[in-house]
Amino acid sequence: MLTKFKQKSQITIPKDIVNKLGLSEGDEIDISEKNGVIYMIPVSVYPKKYVDGLKKEVGEIKEKIASGKKPVFDDLDALLEKLDKR
């Protein structure tokens, strides 16, 4: 799809791409260039404290799994089946 480069270095992202990616006003996009190609990647930015908390929680879960305290499922269907039985 073609779009025009406008004043102040602005471009318009085609609506079907915006819809497909679920983008909305205020979303952040990381823009970079490599070998003449422009890359635009939607990103989510979270506070460091929140990310650190998630990392800690994931670490604790991994430790429990390694020690056999939490069940490990072969696939998502097996997990959902177990949850449905509760």
N, CA, C and O atoms as a Maestro MAE file, in Angstrom:
{
 s_m_m2io_version
 :::
 2.0.0
}

f_m_ct {
 s_m_title
 :::
 protein
 m_atom[344] {
  # First column is atom index #
  i_m_mmod_type
  r_m_x_coord
  r_m_y_coord
  r_m_z_coord
  i_m_residue_number
  s_m_chain_name
  s_m_pdb_residue_name
  s_m_pdb_atom_name
  i_m_atomic_number
  :::
  1 25 0.836 -1.177 0.000 1 A "MET " " N  " 7
  2 3 0.000 0.000 0.000 1 A "MET " " CA " 6
  3 2 0.879 1.238 0.000 1 A "MET " " C  " 6
  4 15 1.932 1.285 0.637 1 A "MET " " O  " 8
  5 25 0.433 2.194 -0.703 2 A "LEU " " N  " 7
  6 3 1.178 3.443 -0.773 2 A "LEU " " CA " 6
  7 2 0.565 4.482 0.157 2 A "LEU " " C  " 6
  8 15 -0.649 4.532 0.357 2 A "LEU " " O  " 8
  9 25 1.428 5.296 0.708 3 A "THR " " N  " 7
  10 3 0.995 6.432 1.508 3 A "THR " " CA " 6
  11 2 1.953 7.575 1.211 3 A "THR " " C  " 6
  12 15 3.086 7.340 0.791 3 A "THR " " O  " 8
  13 25 1.521 8.780 1.418 4 A "LYS " " N  " 7
  14 3 2.369 9.940 1.109 4 A "LYS " " CA " 6
  15 2 3.062 10.458 2.352 4 A "LYS " " C  " 6
  16 15 2.503 10.454 3.449 4 A "LYS " " O  " 8
  17 25 4.278 10.898 2.157 5 A "PHE " " N  " 7
  18 3 5.072 11.554 3.189 5 A "PHE " " CA " 6
  19 2 4.607 12.998 3.246 5 A "PHE " " C  " 6
  20 15 4.661 13.694 2.232 5 A "PHE " " O  " 8
  21 25 4.149 13.472 4.404 6 A "LYS " " N  " 7
  22 3 3.556 14.800 4.534 6 A "LYS " " CA " 6
  23 2 4.479 15.745 5.297 6 A "LYS " " C  " 6
  24 15 5.589 15.388 5.692 6 A "LYS " " O  " 8
  25 25 3.976 16.967 5.489 7 A "GLN " " N  " 7
  26 3 4.718 17.960 6.268 7 A "GLN " " CA " 6
  27 2 5.052 17.408 7.642 7 A "GLN " " C  " 6
  28 15 4.336 16.556 8.167 7 A "GLN " " O  " 8
  29 25 6.116 17.885 8.211 8 A "LYS " " N  " 7
  30 3 6.564 17.497 9.547 8 A "LYS " " CA " 6
  31 2 6.831 15.993 9.642 8 A "LYS " " C  " 6
  32 15 6.680 15.404 10.712 8 A "LYS " " O  " 8
  33 25 7.223 15.377 8.539 9 A "SER " " N  " 7
  34 3 7.589 13.957 8.484 9 A "SER " " CA " 6
  35 2 6.453 13.020 8.873 9 A "SER " " C  " 6
  36 15 6.708 11.948 9.420 9 A "SER " " O  " 8
  37 25 5.214 13.395 8.606 10 A "GLN " " N  " 7
  38 3 4.071 12.576 8.981 10 A "GLN " " CA " 6
  39 2 3.653 11.652 7.834 10 A "GLN " " C  " 6
  40 15 3.778 11.992 6.657 10 A "GLN " " O  " 8
  41 25 3.149 10.464 8.220 11 A "ILE " " N  " 7
  42 3 2.553 9.548 7.263 11 A "ILE " " CA " 6
  43 2 1.235 9.052 7.849 11 A "ILE " " C  " 6
  44 15 1.006 9.158 9.054 11 A "ILE " " O  " 8
  45 25 0.383 8.516 7.004 12 A "THR " " N  " 7
  46 3 -0.867 7.924 7.456 12 A "THR " " CA " 6
  47 2 -0.767 6.420 7.248 12 A "THR " " C  " 6
  48 15 -0.455 5.959 6.149 12 A "THR " " O  " 8
  49 25 -1.031 5.658 8.300 13 A "ILE " " N  " 7
  50 3 -1.045 4.207 8.189 13 A "ILE " " CA " 6
  51 2 -2.416 3.819 7.633 13 A "ILE " " C  " 6
  52 15 -3.437 4.246 8.171 13 A "ILE " " O  " 8
  53 25 -2.455 3.018 6.566 14 A "PRO " " N  " 7
  54 3 -3.743 2.636 5.984 14 A "PRO " " CA " 6
  55 2 -4.679 2.008 7.019 14 A "PRO " " C  " 6
  56 15 -4.251 1.248 7.888 14 A "PRO " " O  " 8
  57 25 -5.973 2.345 6.904 15 A "LYS " " N  " 7
  58 3 -6.971 1.937 7.890 15 A "LYS " " CA " 6
  59 2 -7.045 0.420 8.063 15 A "LYS " " C  " 6
  60 15 -7.211 -0.054 9.187 15 A "LYS " " O  " 8
  61 25 -6.928 -0.348 6.987 16 A "ASP " " N  " 7
  62 3 -7.032 -1.796 7.146 16 A "ASP " " CA " 6
  63 2 -5.882 -2.361 7.972 16 A "ASP " " C  " 6
  64 15 -6.063 -3.360 8.667 16 A "ASP " " O  " 8
  65 25 -4.707 -1.744 7.912 17 A "ILE " " N  " 7
  66 3 -3.575 -2.177 8.742 17 A "ILE " " CA " 6
  67 2 -3.825 -1.777 10.194 17 A "ILE " " C  " 6
  68 15 -3.573 -2.555 11.114 17 A "ILE " " O  " 8
  69 25 -4.324 -0.554 10.389 18 A "VAL " " N  " 7
  70 3 -4.651 -0.087 11.741 18 A "VAL " " CA " 6
  71 2 -5.659 -1.036 12.384 18 A "VAL " " C  " 6
  72 15 -5.493 -1.433 13.537 18 A "VAL " " O  " 8
  73 25 -6.694 -1.397 11.645 19 A "ASN " " N  " 7
  74 3 -7.722 -2.300 12.165 19 A "ASN " " CA " 6
  75 2 -7.161 -3.691 12.431 19 A "ASN " " C  " 6
  76 15 -7.445 -4.288 13.470 19 A "ASN " " O  " 8
  77 25 -6.372 -4.206 11.503 20 A "LYS " " N  " 7
  78 3 -5.805 -5.554 11.645 20 A "LYS " " CA " 6
  79 2 -4.933 -5.657 12.892 20 A "LYS " " C  " 6
  80 15 -4.946 -6.679 13.577 20 A "LYS " " O  " 8
  81 25 -4.185 -4.611 13.185 21 A "LEU " " N  " 7
  82 3 -3.289 -4.605 14.347 21 A "LEU " " CA " 6
  83 2 -3.971 -4.118 15.618 21 A "LEU " " C  " 6
  84 15 -3.388 -4.186 16.699 21 A "LEU " " O  " 8
  85 25 -5.195 -3.631 15.497 22 A "GLY " " N  " 7
  86 3 -5.919 -3.146 16.669 22 A "GLY " " CA " 6
  87 2 -5.326 -1.875 17.249 22 A "GLY " " C  " 6
  88 15 -5.388 -1.653 18.458 22 A "GLY " " O  " 8
  89 25 -4.755 -1.044 16.397 23 A "LEU " " N  " 7
  90 3 -4.134 0.200 16.865 23 A "LEU " " CA " 6
  91 2 -5.191 1.267 17.123 23 A "LEU " " C  " 6
  92 15 -6.238 1.300 16.475 23 A "LEU " " O  " 8
  93 25 -4.894 2.134 18.078 24 A "SER " " N  " 7
  94 3 -5.778 3.266 18.343 24 A "SER " " CA " 6
  95 2 -4.943 4.472 18.754 24 A "SER " " C  " 6
  96 15 -3.757 4.355 19.062 24 A "SER " " O  " 8
  97 25 -5.584 5.618 18.752 25 A "GLU " " N  " 7
  98 3 -4.885 6.862 19.080 25 A "GLU " " CA " 6
  99 2 -4.188 6.743 20.428 25 A "GLU " " C  " 6
  100 15 -4.776 6.276 21.404 25 A "GLU " " O  " 8
  101 25 -2.936 7.166 20.473 26 A "GLY " " N  " 7
  102 3 -2.161 7.123 21.705 26 A "GLY " " CA " 6
  103 2 -1.251 5.906 21.810 26 A "GLY " " C  " 6
  104 15 -0.337 5.888 22.635 26 A "GLY " " O  " 8
  105 25 -1.492 4.873 20.971 27 A "ASP " " N  " 7
  106 3 -0.611 3.710 20.985 27 A "ASP " " CA " 6
  107 2 0.796 4.135 20.567 27 A "ASP " " C  " 6
  108 15 0.970 5.079 19.796 27 A "ASP " " O  " 8
  109 25 1.782 3.431 21.085 28 A "GLU " " N  " 7
  110 3 3.173 3.757 20.766 28 A "GLU " " CA " 6
  111 2 3.715 2.783 19.729 28 A "GLU " " C  " 6
  112 15 3.403 1.592 19.746 28 A "GLU " " O  " 8
  113 25 4.538 3.319 18.823 29 A "ILE " " N  " 7
  114 3 5.131 2.525 17.758 29 A "ILE " " CA " 6
  115 2 6.627 2.806 17.740 29 A "ILE " " C  " 6
  116 15 7.054 3.960 17.697 29 A "ILE " " O  " 8
  117 25 7.417 1.739 17.775 30 A "ASP " " N  " 7
  118 3 8.872 1.857 17.675 30 A "ASP " " CA " 6
  119 2 9.228 1.886 16.191 30 A "ASP " " C  " 6
  120 15 8.857 0.980 15.445 30 A "ASP " " O  " 8
  121 25 9.940 2.917 15.765 31 A "ILE " " N  " 7
  122 3 10.323 3.055 14.369 31 A "ILE " " CA " 6
  123 2 11.841 2.995 14.273 31 A "ILE " " C  " 6
  124 15 12.553 3.721 14.968 31 A "ILE " " O  " 8
  125 25 12.324 2.112 13.395 32 A "SER " " N  " 7
  126 3 13.763 1.990 13.195 32 A "SER " " CA " 6
  127 2 14.050 1.782 11.711 32 A "SER " " C  " 6
  128 15 13.140 1.540 10.918 32 A "SER " " O  " 8
  129 25 15.318 1.878 11.353 33 A "GLU " " N  " 7
  130 3 15.746 1.708 9.965 33 A "GLU " " CA " 6
  131 2 16.940 0.781 9.926 33 A "GLU " " C  " 6
  132 15 17.840 0.883 10.759 33 A "GLU " " O  " 8
  133 25 16.950 -0.114 8.971 34 A "LYS " " N  " 7
  134 3 18.095 -0.990 8.764 34 A "LYS " " CA " 6
  135 2 18.233 -1.278 7.275 34 A "LYS " " C  " 6
  136 15 17.309 -1.784 6.637 34 A "LYS " " O  " 8
  137 25 19.387 -0.953 6.738 35 A "ASN " " N  " 7
  138 3 19.678 -1.183 5.318 35 A "ASN " " CA " 6
  139 2 18.619 -0.579 4.395 35 A "ASN " " C  " 6
  140 15 18.239 -1.190 3.396 35 A "ASN " " O  " 8
  141 25 18.149 0.615 4.731 36 A "GLY " " N  " 7
  142 3 17.198 1.326 3.889 36 A "GLY " " CA " 6
  143 2 15.753 0.905 4.060 36 A "GLY " " C  " 6
  144 15 14.882 1.401 3.346 36 A "GLY " " O  " 8
  145 25 15.473 -0.003 4.993 37 A "VAL " " N  " 7
  146 3 14.107 -0.453 5.248 37 A "VAL " " CA " 6
  147 2 13.626 0.159 6.554 37 A "VAL " " C  " 6
  148 15 14.332 0.108 7.561 37 A "VAL " " O  " 8
  149 25 12.430 0.738 6.544 38 A "ILE " " N  " 7
  150 3 11.845 1.329 7.741 38 A "ILE " " CA " 6
  151 2 10.951 0.285 8.402 38 A "ILE " " C  " 6
  152 15 10.075 -0.289 7.756 38 A "ILE " " O  " 8
  153 25 11.175 0.043 9.687 39 A "TYR " " N  " 7
  154 3 10.381 -0.904 10.459 39 A "TYR " " CA " 6
  155 2 9.536 -0.140 11.461 39 A "TYR " " C  " 6
  156 15 10.035 0.748 12.152 39 A "TYR " " O  " 8
  157 25 8.262 -0.480 11.541 40 A "MET " " N  " 7
  158 3 7.349 0.131 12.502 40 A "MET " " CA " 6
  159 2 6.748 -1.002 13.324 40 A "MET " " C  " 6
  160 15 6.049 -1.859 12.782 40 A "MET " " O  " 8
  161 25 7.015 -1.012 14.634 41 A "ILE " " N  " 7
  162 3 6.570 -2.099 15.492 41 A "ILE " " CA " 6
  163 2 5.754 -1.526 16.647 41 A "ILE " " C  " 6
  164 15 6.271 -0.751 17.452 41 A "ILE " " O  " 8
  165 25 4.454 -1.915 16.732 42 A "PRO " " N  " 7
  166 3 3.653 -1.462 17.877 42 A "PRO " " CA " 6
  167 2 4.232 -2.035 19.171 42 A "PRO " " C  " 6
  168 15 4.639 -3.196 19.217 42 A "PRO " " O  " 8
  169 25 4.265 -1.221 20.208 43 A "VAL " " N  " 7
  170 3 4.816 -1.666 21.489 43 A "VAL " " CA " 6
  171 2 3.881 -1.280 22.629 43 A "VAL " " C  " 6
  172 15 3.082 -0.350 22.517 43 A "VAL " " O  " 8
  173 25 4.001 -2.011 23.716 44 A "SER " " N  " 7
  174 3 3.314 -1.664 24.955 44 A "SER " " CA " 6
  175 2 4.377 -1.285 25.966 44 A "SER " " C  " 6
  176 15 5.360 -2.005 26.139 44 A "SER " " O  " 8
  177 25 4.190 -0.178 26.623 45 A "VAL " " N  " 7
  178 3 5.160 0.299 27.596 45 A "VAL " " CA " 6
  179 2 4.543 0.166 28.986 45 A "VAL " " C  " 6
  180 15 3.463 0.695 29.252 45 A "VAL " " O  " 8
  181 25 5.238 -0.540 29.858 46 A "TYR " " N  " 7
  182 3 4.774 -0.749 31.227 46 A "TYR " " CA " 6
  183 2 5.800 -0.197 32.202 46 A "TYR " " C  " 6
  184 15 6.993 -0.181 31.899 46 A "TYR " " O  " 8
  185 25 5.355 0.256 33.364 47 A "PRO " " N  " 7
  186 3 6.300 0.744 34.371 47 A "PRO " " CA " 6
  187 2 7.259 -0.372 34.793 47 A "PRO " " C  " 6
  188 15 6.866 -1.536 34.878 47 A "PRO " " O  " 8
  189 25 8.505 -0.014 35.054 48 A "LYS " " N  " 7
  190 3 9.531 -0.979 35.438 48 A "LYS " " CA " 6
  191 2 9.102 -1.796 36.655 48 A "LYS " " C  " 6
  192 15 9.343 -3.003 36.702 48 A "LYS " " O  " 8
  193 25 8.477 -1.162 37.627 49 A "LYS " " N  " 7
  194 3 8.041 -1.855 38.840 49 A "LYS " " CA " 6
  195 2 7.067 -2.985 38.490 49 A "LYS " " C  " 6
  196 15 7.147 -4.069 39.068 49 A "LYS " " O  " 8
  197 25 6.154 -2.740 37.556 50 A "TYR " " N  " 7
  198 3 5.193 -3.756 37.126 50 A "TYR " " CA " 6
  199 2 5.906 -4.924 36.446 50 A "TYR " " C  " 6
  200 15 5.623 -6.086 36.737 50 A "TYR " " O  " 8
  201 25 6.827 -4.609 35.545 51 A "VAL " " N  " 7
  202 3 7.584 -5.653 34.830 51 A "VAL " " CA " 6
  203 2 8.422 -6.456 35.813 51 A "VAL " " C  " 6
  204 15 8.486 -7.680 35.708 51 A "VAL " " O  " 8
  205 25 9.062 -5.795 36.760 52 A "ASP " " N  " 7
  206 3 9.859 -6.506 37.766 52 A "ASP " " CA " 6
  207 2 8.985 -7.462 38.584 52 A "ASP " " C  " 6
  208 15 9.404 -8.575 38.902 52 A "ASP " " O  " 8
  209 25 7.777 -7.024 38.921 53 A "GLY " " N  " 7
  210 3 6.856 -7.881 39.660 53 A "GLY " " CA " 6
  211 2 6.471 -9.121 38.854 53 A "GLY " " C  " 6
  212 15 6.397 -10.223 39.397 53 A "GLY " " O  " 8
  213 25 6.226 -8.934 37.549 54 A "LEU " " N  " 7
  214 3 5.907 -10.074 36.691 54 A "LEU " " CA " 6
  215 2 7.078 -11.053 36.608 54 A "LEU " " C  " 6
  216 15 6.891 -12.268 36.673 54 A "LEU " " O  " 8
  217 25 8.281 -10.509 36.466 55 A "LYS " " N  " 7
  218 3 9.471 -11.369 36.404 55 A "LYS " " CA " 6
  219 2 9.618 -12.188 37.682 55 A "LYS " " C  " 6
  220 15 9.941 -13.374 37.633 55 A "LYS " " O  " 8
  221 25 9.381 -11.554 38.817 56 A "LYS " " N  " 7
  222 3 9.479 -12.255 40.098 56 A "LYS " " CA " 6
  223 2 8.440 -13.373 40.171 56 A "LYS " " C  " 6
  224 15 8.745 -14.489 40.589 56 A "LYS " " O  " 8
  225 25 7.220 -13.062 39.762 57 A "GLU " " N  " 7
  226 3 6.141 -14.053 39.797 57 A "GLU " " CA " 6
  227 2 6.442 -15.236 38.873 57 A "GLU " " C  " 6
  228 15 6.232 -16.388 39.252 57 A "GLU " " O  " 8
  229 25 6.926 -14.960 37.682 58 A "VAL " " N  " 7
  230 3 7.282 -16.026 36.744 58 A "VAL " " CA " 6
  231 2 8.409 -16.876 37.323 58 A "VAL " " C  " 6
  232 15 8.386 -18.101 37.201 58 A "VAL " " O  " 8
  233 25 9.395 -16.236 37.952 59 A "GLY " " N  " 7
  234 3 10.493 -16.976 38.586 59 A "GLY " " CA " 6
  235 2 9.991 -17.917 39.668 59 A "GLY " " C  " 6
  236 15 10.441 -19.059 39.770 59 A "GLY " " O  " 8
  237 25 9.053 -17.430 40.475 60 A "GLU " " N  " 7
  238 3 8.483 -18.269 41.542 60 A "GLU " " CA " 6
  239 2 7.722 -19.455 40.958 60 A "GLU " " C  " 6
  240 15 7.817 -20.568 41.476 60 A "GLU " " O  " 8
  241 25 6.978 -19.226 39.898 61 A "ILE " " N  " 7
  242 3 6.231 -20.307 39.255 61 A "ILE " " CA " 6
  243 2 7.194 -21.339 38.666 61 A "ILE " " C  " 6
  244 15 6.966 -22.543 38.790 61 A "ILE " " O  " 8
  245 25 8.259 -20.877 38.031 62 A "LYS " " N  " 7
  246 3 9.255 -21.803 37.478 62 A "LYS " " CA " 6
  247 2 9.882 -22.652 38.572 62 A "LYS " " C  " 6
  248 15 10.106 -23.847 38.380 62 A "LYS " " O  " 8
  249 25 10.164 -22.046 39.715 63 A "GLU " " N  " 7
  250 3 10.734 -22.798 40.839 63 A "GLU " " CA " 6
  251 2 9.762 -23.870 41.324 63 A "GLU " " C  " 6
  252 15 10.168 -24.997 41.608 63 A "GLU " " O  " 8
  253 25 8.474 -23.521 41.419 64 A "LYS " " N  " 7
  254 3 7.476 -24.492 41.854 64 A "LYS " " CA " 6
  255 2 7.351 -25.642 40.861 64 A "LYS " " C  " 6
  256 15 7.245 -26.803 41.258 64 A "LYS " " O  " 8
  257 25 7.363 -25.322 39.588 65 A "ILE " " N  " 7
  258 3 7.275 -26.365 38.563 65 A "ILE " " CA " 6
  259 2 8.487 -27.287 38.650 65 A "ILE " " C  " 6
  260 15 8.354 -28.509 38.587 65 A "ILE " " O  " 8
  261 25 9.682 -26.685 38.798 66 A "ALA " " N  " 7
  262 3 10.914 -27.484 38.888 66 A "ALA " " CA " 6
  263 2 10.903 -28.400 40.105 66 A "ALA " " C  " 6
  264 15 11.466 -29.494 40.062 66 A "ALA " " O  " 8
  265 25 10.267 -27.963 41.191 67 A "SER " " N  " 7
  266 3 10.241 -28.778 42.411 67 A "SER " " CA " 6
  267 2 9.059 -29.749 42.425 67 A "SER " " C  " 6
  268 15 8.883 -30.502 43.383 67 A "SER " " O  " 8
  269 25 8.253 -29.731 41.365 68 A "GLY " " N  " 7
  270 3 7.129 -30.647 41.275 68 A "GLY " " CA " 6
  271 2 5.876 -30.180 41.988 68 A "GLY " " C  " 6
  272 15 4.920 -30.947 42.110 68 A "GLY " " O  " 8
  273 25 5.851 -28.952 42.459 69 A "LYS " " N  " 7
  274 3 4.699 -28.448 43.217 69 A "LYS " " CA " 6
  275 2 3.551 -27.990 42.322 69 A "LYS " " C  " 6
  276 15 2.424 -27.858 42.800 69 A "LYS " " O  " 8
  277 25 3.801 -27.750 41.074 70 A "LYS " " N  " 7
  278 3 2.756 -27.321 40.150 70 A "LYS " " CA " 6
  279 2 2.688 -28.303 38.990 70 A "LYS " " C  " 6
  280 15 3.720 -28.785 38.522 70 A "LYS " " O  " 8
  281 25 1.482 -28.604 38.524 71 A "PRO " " N  " 7
  282 3 1.369 -29.533 37.394 71 A "PRO " " CA " 6
  283 2 1.887 -28.904 36.105 71 A "PRO " " C  " 6
  284 15 1.802 -27.690 35.917 71 A "PRO " " O  " 8
  285 25 2.412 -29.722 35.240 72 A "VAL " " N  " 7
  286 3 2.863 -29.293 33.923 72 A "VAL " " CA " 6
  287 2 1.960 -29.984 32.909 72 A "VAL " " C  " 6
  288 15 1.741 -31.192 32.993 72 A "VAL " " O  " 8
  289 25 1.443 -29.238 31.969 73 A "PHE " " N  " 7
  290 3 0.521 -29.775 30.985 73 A "PHE " " CA " 6
  291 2 1.203 -29.879 29.626 73 A "PHE " " C  " 6
  292 15 2.037 -29.048 29.268 73 A "PHE " " O  " 8
  293 25 0.836 -30.905 28.886 74 A "ASP " " N  " 7
  294 3 1.432 -31.126 27.567 74 A "ASP " " CA " 6
  295 2 0.941 -30.116 26.539 74 A "ASP " " C  " 6
  296 15 1.655 -29.784 25.592 74 A "ASP " " O  " 8
  297 25 -0.283 -29.630 26.731 75 A "ASP " " N  " 7
  298 3 -0.820 -28.645 25.802 75 A "ASP " " CA " 6
  299 2 -1.931 -27.831 26.485 75 A "ASP " " C  " 6
  300 15 -2.323 -28.118 27.616 75 A "ASP " " O  " 8
  301 25 -2.409 -26.847 25.796 76 A "LEU " " N  " 7
  302 3 -3.422 -25.949 26.345 76 A "LEU " " CA " 6
  303 2 -4.722 -26.694 26.622 76 A "LEU " " C  " 6
  304 15 -5.389 -26.421 27.620 76 A "LEU " " O  " 8
  305 25 -5.088 -27.627 25.753 77 A "ASP " " N  " 7
  306 3 -6.328 -28.383 25.964 77 A "ASP " " CA " 6
  307 2 -6.308 -29.151 27.280 77 A "ASP " " C  " 6
  308 15 -7.317 -29.207 27.983 77 A "ASP " " O  " 8
  309 25 -5.163 -29.744 27.615 78 A "ALA " " N  " 7
  310 3 -5.047 -30.486 28.875 78 A "ALA " " CA " 6
  311 2 -5.213 -29.541 30.066 78 A "ALA " " C  " 6
  312 15 -5.854 -29.898 31.054 78 A "ALA " " O  " 8
  313 25 -4.647 -28.353 29.980 79 A "LEU " " N  " 7
  314 3 -4.788 -27.370 31.058 79 A "LEU " " CA " 6
  315 2 -6.243 -26.953 31.210 79 A "LEU " " C  " 6
  316 15 -6.768 -26.915 32.323 79 A "LEU " " O  " 8
  317 25 -6.900 -26.639 30.084 80 A "LEU " " N  " 7
  318 3 -8.289 -26.206 30.150 80 A "LEU " " CA " 6
  319 2 -9.193 -27.311 30.684 80 A "LEU " " C  " 6
  320 15 -10.126 -27.042 31.441 80 A "LEU " " O  " 8
  321 25 -8.921 -28.539 30.295 81 A "GLU " " N  " 7
  322 3 -9.703 -29.682 30.804 81 A "GLU " " CA " 6
  323 2 -9.579 -29.770 32.321 81 A "GLU " " C  " 6
  324 15 -10.579 -29.967 33.011 81 A "GLU " " O  " 8
  325 25 -8.376 -29.630 32.842 82 A "LYS " " N  " 7
  326 3 -8.136 -29.671 34.286 82 A "LYS " " CA " 6
  327 2 -8.870 -28.532 34.986 82 A "LYS " " C  " 6
  328 15 -9.458 -28.740 36.048 82 A "LYS " " O  " 8
  329 25 -8.845 -27.335 34.407 83 A "LEU " " N  " 7
  330 3 -9.517 -26.190 35.009 83 A "LEU " " CA " 6
  331 2 -11.031 -26.360 34.995 83 A "LEU " " C  " 6
  332 15 -11.714 -25.937 35.929 83 A "LEU " " O  " 8
  333 25 -11.556 -26.976 33.942 84 A "ASP " " N  " 7
  334 3 -13.010 -27.213 33.863 84 A "ASP " " CA " 6
  335 2 -13.486 -28.158 34.948 84 A "ASP " " C  " 6
  336 15 -14.641 -28.076 35.367 84 A "ASP " " O  " 8
  337 25 -12.627 -29.052 35.414 85 A "LYS " " N  " 7
  338 3 -12.999 -30.026 36.430 85 A "LYS " " CA " 6
  339 2 -13.094 -29.411 37.807 85 A "LYS " " C  " 6
  340 15 -13.653 -30.033 38.710 85 A "LYS " " O  " 8
  341 25 -12.574 -28.223 38.003 86 A "ARG " " N  " 7
  342 3 -12.580 -27.568 39.317 86 A "ARG " " CA " 6
  343 2 -13.914 -27.019 39.648 86 A "ARG " " C  " 6
  344 15 -14.094 -26.436 40.717 86 A "ARG " " O  " 8
  :::
 }
 m_bond[343] {
  # First column is bond index #
  i_m_from
  i_m_to
  i_m_order
  :::
  1 1 2 1
  2 2 3 1
  3 3 4 2
  4 3 5 1
  5 5 6 1
  6 6 7 1
  7 7 8 2
  8 7 9 1
  9 9 10 1
  10 10 11 1
  11 11 12 2
  12 11 13 1
  13 13 14 1
  14 14 15 1
  15 15 16 2
  16 15 17 1
  17 17 18 1
  18 18 19 1
  19 19 20 2
  20 19 21 1
  21 21 22 1
  22 22 23 1
  23 23 24 2
  24 23 25 1
  25 25 26 1
  26 26 27 1
  27 27 28 2
  28 27 29 1
  29 29 30 1
  30 30 31 1
  31 31 32 2
  32 31 33 1
  33 33 34 1
  34 34 35 1
  35 35 36 2
  36 35 37 1
  37 37 38 1
  38 38 39 1
  39 39 40 2
  40 39 41 1
  41 41 42 1
  42 42 43 1
  43 43 44 2
  44 43 45 1
  45 45 46 1
  46 46 47 1
  47 47 48 2
  48 47 49 1
  49 49 50 1
  50 50 51 1
  51 51 52 2
  52 51 53 1
  53 53 54 1
  54 54 55 1
  55 55 56 2
  56 55 57 1
  57 57 58 1
  58 58 59 1
  59 59 60 2
  60 59 61 1
  61 61 62 1
  62 62 63 1
  63 63 64 2
  64 63 65 1
  65 65 66 1
  66 66 67 1
  67 67 68 2
  68 67 69 1
  69 69 70 1
  70 70 71 1
  71 71 72 2
  72 71 73 1
  73 73 74 1
  74 74 75 1
  75 75 76 2
  76 75 77 1
  77 77 78 1
  78 78 79 1
  79 79 80 2
  80 79 81 1
  81 81 82 1
  82 82 83 1
  83 83 84 2
  84 83 85 1
  85 85 86 1
  86 86 87 1
  87 87 88 2
  88 87 89 1
  89 89 90 1
  90 90 91 1
  91 91 92 2
  92 91 93 1
  93 93 94 1
  94 94 95 1
  95 95 96 2
  96 95 97 1
  97 97 98 1
  98 98 99 1
  99 99 100 2
  100 99 101 1
  101 101 102 1
  102 102 103 1
  103 103 104 2
  104 103 105 1
  105 105 106 1
  106 106 107 1
  107 107 108 2
  108 107 109 1
  109 109 110 1
  110 110 111 1
  111 111 112 2
  112 111 113 1
  113 113 114 1
  114 114 115 1
  115 115 116 2
  116 115 117 1
  117 117 118 1
  118 118 119 1
  119 119 120 2
  120 119 121 1
  121 121 122 1
  122 122 123 1
  123 123 124 2
  124 123 125 1
  125 125 126 1
  126 126 127 1
  127 127 128 2
  128 127 129 1
  129 129 130 1
  130 130 131 1
  131 131 132 2
  132 131 133 1
  133 133 134 1
  134 134 135 1
  135 135 136 2
  136 135 137 1
  137 137 138 1
  138 138 139 1
  139 139 140 2
  140 139 141 1
  141 141 142 1
  142 142 143 1
  143 143 144 2
  144 143 145 1
  145 145 146 1
  146 146 147 1
  147 147 148 2
  148 147 149 1
  149 149 150 1
  150 150 151 1
  151 151 152 2
  152 151 153 1
  153 153 154 1
  154 154 155 1
  155 155 156 2
  156 155 157 1
  157 157 158 1
  158 158 159 1
  159 159 160 2
  160 159 161 1
  161 161 162 1
  162 162 163 1
  163 163 164 2
  164 163 165 1
  165 165 166 1
  166 166 167 1
  167 167 168 2
  168 167 169 1
  169 169 170 1
  170 170 171 1
  171 171 172 2
  172 171 173 1
  173 173 174 1
  174 174 175 1
  175 175 176 2
  176 175 177 1
  177 177 178 1
  178 178 179 1
  179 179 180 2
  180 179 181 1
  181 181 182 1
  182 182 183 1
  183 183 184 2
  184 183 185 1
  185 185 186 1
  186 186 187 1
  187 187 188 2
  188 187 189 1
  189 189 190 1
  190 190 191 1
  191 191 192 2
  192 191 193 1
  193 193 194 1
  194 194 195 1
  195 195 196 2
  196 195 197 1
  197 197 198 1
  198 198 199 1
  199 199 200 2
  200 199 201 1
  201 201 202 1
  202 202 203 1
  203 203 204 2
  204 203 205 1
  205 205 206 1
  206 206 207 1
  207 207 208 2
  208 207 209 1
  209 209 210 1
  210 210 211 1
  211 211 212 2
  212 211 213 1
  213 213 214 1
  214 214 215 1
  215 215 216 2
  216 215 217 1
  217 217 218 1
  218 218 219 1
  219 219 220 2
  220 219 221 1
  221 221 222 1
  222 222 223 1
  223 223 224 2
  224 223 225 1
  225 225 226 1
  226 226 227 1
  227 227 228 2
  228 227 229 1
  229 229 230 1
  230 230 231 1
  231 231 232 2
  232 231 233 1
  233 233 234 1
  234 234 235 1
  235 235 236 2
  236 235 237 1
  237 237 238 1
  238 238 239 1
  239 239 240 2
  240 239 241 1
  241 241 242 1
  242 242 243 1
  243 243 244 2
  244 243 245 1
  245 245 246 1
  246 246 247 1
  247 247 248 2
  248 247 249 1
  249 249 250 1
  250 250 251 1
  251 251 252 2
  252 251 253 1
  253 253 254 1
  254 254 255 1
  255 255 256 2
  256 255 257 1
  257 257 258 1
  258 258 259 1
  259 259 260 2
  260 259 261 1
  261 261 262 1
  262 262 263 1
  263 263 264 2
  264 263 265 1
  265 265 266 1
  266 266 267 1
  267 267 268 2
  268 267 269 1
  269 269 270 1
  270 270 271 1
  271 271 272 2
  272 271 273 1
  273 273 274 1
  274 274 275 1
  275 275 276 2
  276 275 277 1
  277 277 278 1
  278 278 279 1
  279 279 280 2
  280 279 281 1
  281 281 282 1
  282 282 283 1
  283 283 284 2
  284 283 285 1
  285 285 286 1
  286 286 287 1
  287 287 288 2
  288 287 289 1
  289 289 290 1
  290 290 291 1
  291 291 292 2
  292 291 293 1
  293 293 294 1
  294 294 295 1
  295 295 296 2
  296 295 297 1
  297 297 298 1
  298 298 299 1
  299 299 300 2
  300 299 301 1
  301 301 302 1
  302 302 303 1
  303 303 304 2
  304 303 305 1
  305 305 306 1
  306 306 307 1
  307 307 308 2
  308 307 309 1
  309 309 310 1
  310 310 311 1
  311 311 312 2
  312 311 313 1
  313 313 314 1
  314 314 315 1
  315 315 316 2
  316 315 317 1
  317 317 318 1
  318 318 319 1
  319 319 320 2
  320 319 321 1
  321 321 322 1
  322 322 323 1
  323 323 324 2
  324 323 325 1
  325 325 326 1
  326 326 327 1
  327 327 328 2
  328 327 329 1
  329 329 330 1
  330 330 331 1
  331 331 332 2
  332 331 333 1
  333 333 334 1
  334 334 335 1
  335 335 336 2
  336 335 337 1
  337 337 338 1
  338 338 339 1
  339 339 340 2
  340 339 341 1
  341 341 342 1
  342 342 343 1
  343 343 344 2
  :::
 }
}
